[in-house]
Amino acid sequence: MRKITVGREHFGRGRLRRIAGILSAFLLLLAPLAGSGQTSAQEKSFLWKVRSEKNSIYVLGSIHFLNKESYPLKKSIEQAFDAASKLVLEIDLQSATPEKTQQVTLEKGLFRDGTTLQQSVDKETYDLTERRARELGIDLRAMNPLKPWLVALTLTTMKLQKLGFDPDYGVDRYLTERAKRGGKSTGGLELLEFQIGLLDGLSRRDQEMMLRETLKELDQLDKGVEQLVQFWMKGDVVSVEAWLLAGMREYPEVYEKVIVDRNRRWLPQIENLIAQGENAMVIVGAAHLVGREGVIELLKQRGYTVEQL
């Protein structure tokens, strides 16, 4: 099985919006085009500086899938990283290695009671899964022990990698490696097991819906990613919010569990970083930074001065 990265964002209209909303929270389907290091003076990035009376930190919207041509990052991001003494991510990638991620994912994502994928979804969904898997060169029988959410993520990951995008080039992993080489400390806002548990905790109905919508729009993934990336690269918060959250809000229970609840849990930890006077850089999925219930708005409501760079 290929390596799986879990995280984590309206690729278009209708179902395309819904799949983006569901998958974005976990995969953050952003894969900037070559040359993304170039920017005009008018453009901003998905980076904010958060100030209190005593200290300031940086908060960056993450991208988990990139290609090597996407580097260097914008100067504002590179400069903020250089100024930070600590890197705080959704999960600490120095401890959540790819090997551990795969191990924990399979522990959660494999049926343990003898159930198969074919038994857990209706015939239409299974037939579509089989067809999409065959297009990617996969024998679906090898994936029959996997739960629907893991099949959806696996096929999406393989599609992105086929398009040339890879988690090894993701912003969070790139900056984690630089932090390691530079002797910067790293930390996480939550555990890998918790993050993967969010997927495994979805109802059977929601898991099948996630798989079905993924399969129906998989062939449009490249076009959707490219358009979304243009908004992200320009720091266009309004457009990014419309694309990332419109679809997920059609599923209030999932939206509350995956986005809103986690934003609220992270807020005290971010405030502690500010209070402790650490020059930290916090990196979370871009979907968590936009909207009325996003981390940036929550920080503003708490009285912090927040500036997009």
Secondary structure, DSSP 8 states (H G I E B T S, - for coil): -----------SSTHHHHHHHHHHHHH------TTTT---TT---SEEEEE-SS-EEEEEEE-S-B-GGG-S--HHHHHHHHH-SEEEESS-TTTS-HHHHHHHHHHHHB-SSS--HHHHS-HHHHHHHHHHHHHTT--GGGGTTB-HHHHHHHHHHHHHHHTT-BGGG-HHHHHHHHHHHHT-EEEESS-HHHHHHHHHTS-HHHHHHHHHHHHHHGGGHHHHHHHHHHHHHHT-HHHHHHHHHTTGGGSHHHHIIIIIHHHHHHHHHHHHHHHTT--EEEEEEGGGTSSTTSHHHHHHHTT-EEEE-
